[in-house]
Amino acid sequence: MSKLRRQLSANTSNVVEPKALSAIKEKTGNLYESIAIIAKRANQISITIKEELHSKLEEFASHTDSLEEIHENKEQIEISKAYERMPNPAILATAEFMEDKVYFRKNDEDLFS
């Protein structure tokens, strides 16, 4: 597991916990804007996780494996199970957002008009 992934999931539970909408809204002043920021961060985390998982599983890829070799590859199964046990990217993104670990900025539309 990568260092980044361990840091992300170290203090985060796999269980979805309810959040007060007012607390989420306080961060930006707009609930929908806060949710959009969380969604974008969740997509970033998801892409990172997928790339990392595919690079690890690529080591096991062999185009000449027999059916028995595929079923007996315990290392590959353990890696897959470890990634399945990790918290959902949306949970991680929400936790980061609530802990002020996400950088975001507003575009000033008045500058361009």
CNS distance restraints for C-alpha pairs under 8 A (distance, minus, plus):
assign (resid   1 and name CA) (resid   5 and name CA) 6.56 0.50 0.50
assign (resid   1 and name CA) (resid   6 and name CA) 6.67 0.50 0.50
assign (resid   2 and name CA) (resid   6 and name CA) 6.26 0.50 0.50
assign (resid   2 and name CA) (resid  52 and name CA) 7.88 0.50 0.50
assign (resid   3 and name CA) (resid   7 and name CA) 6.25 0.50 0.50
assign (resid   4 and name CA) (resid   8 and name CA) 6.25 0.50 0.50
assign (resid   5 and name CA) (resid   9 and name CA) 6.19 0.50 0.50
assign (resid   5 and name CA) (resid  49 and name CA) 7.62 0.50 0.50
assign (resid   6 and name CA) (resid  10 and name CA) 5.58 0.50 0.50
assign (resid   7 and name CA) (resid  11 and name CA) 7.81 0.50 0.50
assign (resid   8 and name CA) (resid  12 and name CA) 7.34 0.50 0.50
assign (resid   8 and name CA) (resid  92 and name CA) 6.73 0.50 0.50
assign (resid   9 and name CA) (resid  13 and name CA) 7.59 0.50 0.50
assign (resid   9 and name CA) (resid  86 and name CA) 6.67 0.50 0.50
assign (resid   9 and name CA) (resid  87 and name CA) 6.44 0.50 0.50
assign (resid   9 and name CA) (resid  92 and name CA) 7.07 0.50 0.50
assign (resid  12 and name CA) (resid  87 and name CA) 7.02 0.50 0.50
assign (resid  12 and name CA) (resid  91 and name CA) 7.80 0.50 0.50
assign (resid  12 and name CA) (resid  92 and name CA) 6.75 0.50 0.50
assign (resid  12 and name CA) (resid  95 and name CA) 7.31 0.50 0.50
assign (resid  13 and name CA) (resid  87 and name CA) 6.56 0.50 0.50
assign (resid  14 and name CA) (resid  85 and name CA) 7.61 0.50 0.50
assign (resid  14 and name CA) (resid  86 and name CA) 6.74 0.50 0.50
assign (resid  14 and name CA) (resid  87 and name CA) 4.52 0.50 0.50
assign (resid  14 and name CA) (resid  88 and name CA) 6.99 0.50 0.50
assign (resid  14 and name CA) (resid  91 and name CA) 7.69 0.50 0.50
assign (resid  15 and name CA) (resid  87 and name CA) 7.75 0.50 0.50
assign (resid  16 and name CA) (resid  91 and name CA) 6.80 0.50 0.50
assign (resid  19 and name CA) (resid  23 and name CA) 7.38 0.50 0.50
assign (resid  19 and name CA) (resid  24 and name CA) 7.51 0.50 0.50
assign (resid  20 and name CA) (resid  24 and name CA) 6.65 0.50 0.50
assign (resid  21 and name CA) (resid  25 and name CA) 6.05 0.50 0.50
assign (resid  21 and name CA) (resid  31 and name CA) 7.21 0.50 0.50
assign (resid  22 and name CA) (resid  26 and name CA) 6.09 0.50 0.50
assign (resid  22 and name CA) (resid  31 and name CA) 7.84 0.50 0.50
assign (resid  23 and name CA) (resid  27 and name CA) 7.08 0.50 0.50
assign (resid  24 and name CA) (resid  28 and name CA) 7.86 0.50 0.50
assign (resid  24 and name CA) (resid  31 and name CA) 6.42 0.50 0.50
assign (resid  24 and name CA) (resid  34 and name CA) 6.45 0.50 0.50
assign (resid  24 and name CA) (resid  35 and name CA) 7.95 0.50 0.50
assign (resid  24 and name CA) (resid  98 and name CA) 7.07 0.50 0.50
assign (resid  25 and name CA) (resid  29 and name CA) 5.28 0.50 0.50
assign (resid  25 and name CA) (resid  30 and name CA) 5.18 0.50 0.50
assign (resid  25 and name CA) (resid  31 and name CA) 4.30 0.50 0.50
assign (resid  25 and name CA) (resid  32 and name CA) 7.93 0.50 0.50
assign (resid  25 and name CA) (resid  34 and name CA) 6.35 0.50 0.50
assign (resid  26 and name CA) (resid  30 and name CA) 7.38 0.50 0.50
assign (resid  26 and name CA) (resid  31 and name CA) 7.93 0.50 0.50
assign (resid  27 and name CA) (resid  34 and name CA) 7.02 0.50 0.50
assign (resid  27 and name CA) (resid  98 and name CA) 7.88 0.50 0.50
assign (resid  28 and name CA) (resid  33 and name CA) 6.87 0.50 0.50
assign (resid  28 and name CA) (resid  34 and name CA) 6.04 0.50 0.50
assign (resid  30 and name CA) (resid  34 and name CA) 6.30 0.50 0.50
assign (resid  31 and name CA) (resid  35 and name CA) 6.25 0.50 0.50
assign (resid  32 and name CA) (resid  36 and name CA) 6.11 0.50 0.50
assign (resid  33 and name CA) (resid  37 and name CA) 6.27 0.50 0.50
assign (resid  34 and name CA) (resid  38 and name CA) 6.28 0.50 0.50
assign (resid  35 and name CA) (resid  39 and name CA) 6.06 0.50 0.50
assign (resid  36 and name CA) (resid  40 and name CA) 6.19 0.50 0.50
assign (resid  37 and name CA) (resid  41 and name CA) 6.25 0.50 0.50
assign (resid  37 and name CA) (resid 104 and name CA) 7.42 0.50 0.50
assign (resid  38 and name CA) (resid  42 and name CA) 6.06 0.50 0.50
assign (resid  38 and name CA) (resid  90 and name CA) 7.23 0.50 0.50
assign (resid  38 and name CA) (resid  93 and name CA) 5.55 0.50 0.50
assign (resid  38 and name CA) (resid  94 and name CA) 5.83 0.50 0.50
assign (resid  38 and name CA) (resid  97 and name CA) 6.62 0.50 0.50
assign (resid  39 and name CA) (resid  43 and name CA) 6.26 0.50 0.50
assign (resid  39 and name CA) (resid  90 and name CA) 6.93 0.50 0.50
assign (resid  39 and name CA) (resid  93 and name CA) 7.49 0.50 0.50
assign (resid  40 and name CA) (resid  44 and name CA) 6.40 0.50 0.50
assign (resid  41 and name CA) (resid  45 and name CA) 6.24 0.50 0.50
assign (resid  41 and name CA) (resid  93 and name CA) 5.65 0.50 0.50
assign (resid  41 and name CA) (resid 102 and name CA) 7.81 0.50 0.50
assign (resid  42 and name CA) (resid  46 and name CA) 6.01 0.50 0.50
assign (resid  42 and name CA) (resid  89 and name CA) 4.95 0.50 0.50
assign (resid  42 and name CA) (resid  90 and name CA) 4.92 0.50 0.50
assign (resid  42 and name CA) (resid  92 and name CA) 7.22 0.50 0.50
assign (resid  42 and name CA) (resid  93 and name CA) 5.09 0.50 0.50
assign (resid  43 and name CA) (resid  47 and name CA) 6.15 0.50 0.50
assign (resid  43 and name CA) (resid  89 and name CA) 7.40 0.50 0.50
assign (resid  44 and name CA) (resid  48 and name CA) 6.29 0.50 0.50
assign (resid  45 and name CA) (resid  49 and name CA) 6.15 0.50 0.50
assign (resid  45 and name CA) (resid  89 and name CA) 5.82 0.50 0.50
assign (resid  45 and name CA) (resid  93 and name CA) 7.59 0.50 0.50
assign (resid  46 and name CA) (resid  50 and name CA) 6.12 0.50 0.50
assign (resid  46 and name CA) (resid  89 and name CA) 5.73 0.50 0.50
assign (resid  47 and name CA) (resid  51 and name CA) 6.13 0.50 0.50
assign (resid  48 and name CA) (resid  52 and name CA) 6.14 0.50 0.50
assign (resid  49 and name CA) (resid  53 and name CA) 6.05 0.50 0.50
assign (resid  50 and name CA) (resid  54 and name CA) 6.02 0.50 0.50
assign (resid  51 and name CA) (resid  55 and name CA) 6.11 0.50 0.50
assign (resid  52 and name CA) (resid  56 and name CA) 6.32 0.50 0.50
assign (resid  53 and name CA) (resid  57 and name CA) 6.11 0.50 0.50
assign (resid  53 and name CA) (resid  80 and name CA) 7.84 0.50 0.50
assign (resid  53 and name CA) (resid  83 and name CA) 7.64 0.50 0.50
assign (resid  54 and name CA) (resid  58 and name CA) 5.80 0.50 0.50
assign (resid  55 and name CA) (resid  59 and name CA) 7.00 0.50 0.50
assign (resid  56 and name CA) (resid  60 and name CA) 7.72 0.50 0.50
assign (resid  57 and name CA) (resid  61 and name CA) 6.69 0.50 0.50
assign (resid  57 and name CA) (resid  76 and name CA) 6.55 0.50 0.50
assign (resid  57 and name CA) (resid  79 and name CA) 7.95 0.50 0.50
assign (resid  60 and name CA) (resid  76 and name CA) 6.96 0.50 0.50
assign (resid  65 and name CA) (resid  69 and name CA) 5.89 0.50 0.50
assign (resid  65 and name CA) (resid  70 and name CA) 6.51 0.50 0.50
assign (resid  66 and name CA) (resid  70 and name CA) 6.56 0.50 0.50
assign (resid  67 and name CA) (resid  71 and name CA) 6.54 0.50 0.50
assign (resid  68 and name CA) (resid  72 and name CA) 6.16 0.50 0.50
assign (resid  69 and name CA) (resid  73 and name CA) 6.26 0.50 0.50
assign (resid  73 and name CA) (resid  77 and name CA) 6.60 0.50 0.50
assign (resid  74 and name CA) (resid  78 and name CA) 6.10 0.50 0.50
assign (resid  75 and name CA) (resid  79 and name CA) 6.24 0.50 0.50
assign (resid  76 and name CA) (resid  80 and name CA) 6.25 0.50 0.50
assign (resid  77 and name CA) (resid  81 and name CA) 6.13 0.50 0.50
assign (resid  78 and name CA) (resid  82 and name CA) 6.10 0.50 0.50
assign (resid  79 and name CA) (resid  83 and name CA) 6.41 0.50 0.50
assign (resid  80 and name CA) (resid  84 and name CA) 6.25 0.50 0.50
assign (resid  81 and name CA) (resid  85 and name CA) 6.27 0.50 0.50
assign (resid  82 and name CA) (resid  86 and name CA) 6.63 0.50 0.50
assign (resid  87 and name CA) (resid  91 and name CA) 6.45 0.50 0.50
assign (resid  87 and name CA) (resid  92 and name CA) 6.64 0.50 0.50
assign (resid  88 and name CA) (resid  92 and name CA) 6.45 0.50 0.50
assign (resid  89 and name CA) (resid  93 and name CA) 5.98 0.50 0.50
assign (resid  90 and name CA) (resid  94 and name CA) 6.06 0.50 0.50
assign (resid  91 and name CA) (resid  95 and name CA) 6.20 0.50 0.50
assign (resid  92 and name CA) (resid  96 and name CA) 6.18 0.50 0.50
assign (resid  93 and name CA) (resid  97 and name CA) 6.07 0.50 0.50
assign (resid  94 and name CA) (resid  98 and name CA) 6.10 0.50 0.50
assign (resid  95 and name CA) (resid  99 and name CA) 6.16 0.50 0.50
assign (resid  96 and name CA) (resid 100 and name CA) 6.19 0.50 0.50
assign (resid  96 and name CA) (resid 101 and name CA) 4.97 0.50 0.50
assign (resid  96 and name CA) (resid 102 and name CA) 5.97 0.50 0.50
assign (resid  97 and name CA) (resid 101 and name CA) 5.87 0.50 0.50
assign (resid  97 and name CA) (resid 102 and name CA) 5.35 0.50 0.50
assign (resid 108 and name CA) (resid 112 and name CA) 7.72 0.50 0.50
assign (resid 109 and name CA) (resid 113 and name CA) 6.87 0.50 0.50
